[in-house]
Amino acid sequence: MERTTTARVQSSVRGSTHRPLSRRAMFRAAGAGVALPWLDAMVPVFGRAARAAAAAPQRMVAVHLPLGMMPFYFFPGRVVPEKASPSAPPGQTSPPVTATASAASPYLDLLDDLEGQFTAFSGLSHPGVGGGHAAGSSFLTAAPGTGQGTFRNSESLDQCAAAKIGIDTRFQSLVLGIQKNPIPESVFAVSISRAGVPIPAQLSPRSLYRSLFVAGTPEEQAATMRRIAAGDSVLDLVVDRAKAIDRSLPAADRARLEQYLTSIREVEGRLARSIAWEKMPKPAVEHAEPSDLADSRFVIEKSKLMFDLMKLALQTDSTRVITLYVSTFNTIAHVPGVKTDTHGLSHHGNEPEKIAQLKKVEEAQLNAFAGFLHSLRDVKESDGSLLDHTQVLYGSCLGNANAHLNNNLPIIIAGGGYRHAGHLGFDEKKNEPLANLFVSMLQRLGIETDSFASSTGTLRGLDA
């Protein structure tokens, strides 16, 4: 009896000290490859330093809306400055910064159930960056002189971060976009290489899914995508391997794995529906179809699909840096009550009907963004959630698209482990450099730097 008990104890000890599951482990079969999410079983059982080193990584996402958001719906009600920052250099008066407990505004109210997990800003911009829509190419670089013939761009925030934290992942960064062709993609590019060259974006959710989850030869990839279009799942191909790993995991990991696999099935369902829409004949009409009623009108639906794939890419540690631009130029968004292209609506001239339509589009965009944040929050990791470990920047190069103004930009930062203030308001006439926020973001990623482009330091009031 003693010998049996000893053997069981030794077996138990061996089970608790097994070599940790590789975070590169995948389910593979018939051209399909499904990466695993971040699991506790990937962390060594013994060794505090080893466990700390294997903690969930920090990530960064940046979402750019080239047409901005109407300032009178985005920014909270104006408040009297309560205090000046003590960090101003001697002899200088610092622009006032105020903090409100809640970010009450028609748009930010849509994020109410995420209170404490995001901060909205007013009074931020890039010094020397103008040119209306042309400023989009400097949204993540802060390079001045946009719209001028001598303009030369510089490295964007995401690429600066990817060079430091992206080297251990399959994709150093993902650059994604949603736009209506045939507008040149470079018009909206926000990811810029160190050499100042725009980085082409992946515009197809289907191709993104293939790059993330479909392995094998081109023929095998095509066969897998046909199965998905027919309603099958890539998970069906790897079910035996999935069951084998599931049995070896602790309860918390099994729950995370099931949540992750369910997410993949849901994305596949949306992808299959989007493929079906591509093949479905359009209804016959008696008059010619306007050029701006192309498939690009489903910009909100495509945004949601991209957000789903972005979450899965982060969850599997396929990448730690993602950018997405969502362009609605010359597009009549598929939103009830909207009849005019979004660019035309952005130049509303204070006409109530146009403002009402544009509000519907921008609310739909914010609701899709809120859904993305919820999905990150719902993914639990060993020391928090995926949202806790992911900084999500959401904003635009335009503070007021109606007047092509590039100051007082609408900016949100969510997640990332910050002690969020709800709203931080800086001087709206003498703006704080948006690049100060970028410095804070880089430092939060563990990157040792005290400057980025036009920054003058970190952003006051944003605490980690």
C-alpha positions, 0 to 999 in steps of 0.5 A: 500500500505504501509503495502504491501511494508513493507511486501515485504521489510521484506520478502527481508530482511528475504531472505538475512539473511536466514540460509546459505546453508550447505557445506555438502548439497548433492543431493541424490536419488536411491543410488546416492549422489552428493556433492555441490561445494563451493558456496557463499550461504554457507557463512553467509550474516552478520558478517565479521568474519563469512564470513572470517572463511567461505572463500574458504579453502586452499588445497594441491596436490602433484604429483610424477613422479618416472622416473623424467624428462630429465633435459636438456628439463626441466631446463631453460638455465643456468644463471649467479647468480645475487645476494646472499640471505641476509638471510644466517647466519652470517659467512656463504656464502649463495648459490646463487639464481637467478630469471628469468622473464619467465621459458623458456625451452622446457617443461616449455614452455608447461605451457606458458599460465599459466605464473604467476601461477607457479614456477619451481626450479633448485638446490633442493634435499633431503640431504642424500637421494640417492639410485636411484629409491628407493628415491621415498619413501622419495620424500615427507618425506626427510628421509635419507638412502633410499636403505639401510637395516637400512632405516626407513621412516617418515611422509610425507608432505601430511599426516602432512598437512592432520592431520591439515587441513583434519579433517573437510572433508569426506576424510582426504586425498586421496592417488592415484596412476597409475601403472602397476601391478603386480609391488608391490605398495609399490615400488612407495608409496610416502604417508607415515604415522606418523609411517613410513608405506606406505599408500596404494593408490587407483589405480582405477578411477572407484572406486574413482568415486564411493567413491566420488559420489555413496552412498547407499548399495553395490547393489545400488552402483553396479546398479548406476555404471551399469547405468553410463556404459550404458551412463546414469548419476548419475545426472539424479537420482537427477535432481529434487533436483538439480533444487530446489536448483538451483532456490534458488541460486544467479546468480554467484552460479548458474553458478558455480553449472552448471559448476560443474555438467557439469564437472561431466557429462564429467567425467562420459563420460570418465569413461564410455569409460574406462569401455567400453575399459575394455570389448572391445575385443583386435584385433587379431594378428599373433604374441604373445602380448608382456607383456608390451602392457597391458592396462597400456599403457593408462597411459596418459588417466588414468592420465587425468581421475584421474586429473578430479576426483581430481578437483571434490574432491577438488571442493566439499571439499570432501578432501583438500589433495591429492597425486598422483604418475604416474608410467610408469615403464615397460609401453609402453605409448599410445603416437604416435611414442613411441615404447619402455617402458618408464623405458628403455627410461629413460636409454637412454644413450644419444641415439637420438632415445630414447631421442625423444621417451621419450620426447614425453612421458614426454610432454604428461605427462606435457600436462595432468598436464597443463590441470589439472591446467587449470581446477582448474583455471577455477573453480571460488570461492568467492575470486579467483579460485580453483587454487588460493587456491590449492598448486600443487607440481609436480616433481620427486625423480630423477634429472637424471634418465639416471644416477640414480641421486637424486640431482637437482630435477625437481620441480614445484609449481603451484597455492596456492596464491604465487607470482610466480617467473617463475623460481628460480635457486639455487646452482646446486652443493650444493643444497638447501633442498627441505624440505625448500619448504615443510615448506613454503607450510605448512605455506601457509596452515596456519600450524604453523611450522618452520621445516620439516625433513631436512629443514633449514627454508623456501625457499628463493625467494618464496613469498606468 
